[in-house]
Amino acid sequence: MTKSAARKKPALTLPPPAESARSRIYNYIHDLVTSGALPGGHVISELQVSRILGTSRSPVREAVANLIADGLLKQAPNRSAVVVDLTREDIVDLYEVREALEVYAVRKVSQRGLHPENHKQLLDYLDSFQLILRSLKASGKRLLSEEQMAEFSSLDMKLHALLVLSTQNVRMQKVVSDTRVLVRVFAMRRNGHEISMLEKIHRQHVAIVQAVAKGRVEEAATLLSEHIQTSLKERLEEFDLWKRDNAMRDQPIDASLPGRLRKR
């Protein structure tokens, strides 16, 4: 072995950086909000979060600031942060943004051509939708279970995200993704889809993918617009039902009513 070889040392590589405290706290609160564990109006306690995760309050404050910037939390007058509680008008506004961006995206993709790998992935998503539908029919049940609904929602998000991603416009992808997250979290979905609704959504998805893949620009744009309007109608119906249920629960008890008829 030569002296030069003996002196030569292997290059040092740094280990992958551990997840920062701020990122860990951000993901922790984000997951609680998106899962519905923290409902709209819930106050975020920096002290409680810091104790649970074993950190100082400084990274909690930073994570909360990021979540406020993302629209999942808002600053209250007393300087605390609370989970955003969207109104009916907020949901309509978000869907308008989503429709404008996604329709533009499918127009662009249809004109430029869908990459074969992206087309294959979209077809895989459609196959997965079909499996969920078949499973529900075979079970004899009317509605998707909570687990099935979570799987369906995830596939739905992925399909729409891939259509936007196919434009290769990173900024557009982030805006659409953020908008869909907010709508998904705060639209108050109560039950799983029924078979008829699943079939309708699946038909719409199939038609959209086919139109984009074949470069039928106007057809793809029209189909996607109709699909998003269907989703908005469903979300608003769920929101209205949720508000009515809350109003009923908040009604005062009438002491003059027989005990069995009083609100429990």
Rosetta blueprint (number, residue, H / E / L):
1 M L
2 T L
3 K H
4 S H
5 A H
6 A H
7 R H
8 K L
9 K L
10 P L
11 A L
12 L L
13 T L
14 L L
15 P L
16 P L
17 P L
18 A L
19 E L
20 S L
21 A H
22 R H
23 S H
24 R H
25 I H
26 Y H
27 N H
28 Y H
29 I H
30 H H
31 D H
32 L H
33 V H
34 T H
35 S L
36 G L
37 A L
38 L L
39 P L
40 G L
41 G L
42 H L
43 V E
44 I E
45 S L
46 E H
47 L H
48 Q H
49 V H
50 S H
51 R H
52 I H
53 L H
54 G L
55 T L
56 S L
57 R H
58 S H
59 P H
60 V H
61 R H
62 E H
63 A H
64 V H
65 A H
66 N H
67 L H
68 I H
69 A H
70 D H
71 G L
72 L L
73 L E
74 K E
75 Q E
76 A L
77 P L
78 N L
79 R L
80 S L
81 A E
82 V E
83 V E
84 V L
85 D L
86 L L
87 T L
88 R H
89 E H
90 D H
91 I H
92 V H
93 D H
94 L H
95 Y H
96 E H
97 V H
98 R H
99 E H
100 A H
101 L H
102 E H
103 V H
104 Y H
105 A H
106 V H
107 R H
108 K H
109 V H
110 S H
111 Q H
112 R H
113 G L
114 L L
115 H L
116 P H
117 E H
118 N H
119 H H
120 K H
121 Q H
122 L H
123 L H
124 D H
125 Y H
126 L H
127 D H
128 S H
129 F H
130 Q H
131 L H
132 I H
133 L H
134 R H
135 S H
136 L H
137 K H
138 A H
139 S H
140 G L
141 K L
142 R L
143 L E
144 L L
145 S L
146 E H
147 E H
148 Q H
149 M H
150 A H
151 E H
152 F H
153 S H
154 S H
155 L H
156 D H
157 M H
158 K H
159 L H
160 H H
161 A H
162 L H
163 L H
164 V H
165 L H
166 S L
167 T L
168 Q L
169 N L
170 V H
171 R H
172 M H
173 Q H
174 K H
175 V H
176 V H
177 S H
178 D H
179 T H
180 R H
181 V H
182 L H
183 V H
184 R H
185 V H
186 F H
187 A L
188 M L
189 R L
190 R L
191 N L
192 G L
193 H L
194 E E
195 I H
196 S H
197 M H
198 L H
199 E H
200 K H
201 I H
202 H H
203 R H
204 Q H
205 H H
206 V H
207 A H
208 I H
209 V H
210 Q H
211 A H
212 V H
213 A H
214 K L
215 G L
216 R L
217 V H
218 E H
219 E H
220 A H
221 A H
222 T H
223 L H
224 L H
225 S H
226 E H
227 H H
228 I H
229 Q H
230 T H
231 S H
232 L H
233 K H
234 E H
235 R H
236 L H
237 E H
238 E H
239 F H
240 D H
241 L H
242 W H
243 K H
244 R H
245 D H
246 N H
247 A H
248 M H
249 R H
250 D L
251 Q L
252 P L
253 I L
254 D L
255 A L
256 S L
257 L L
258 P L
259 G H
260 R H
261 L H
262 R L
263 K L
264 R L
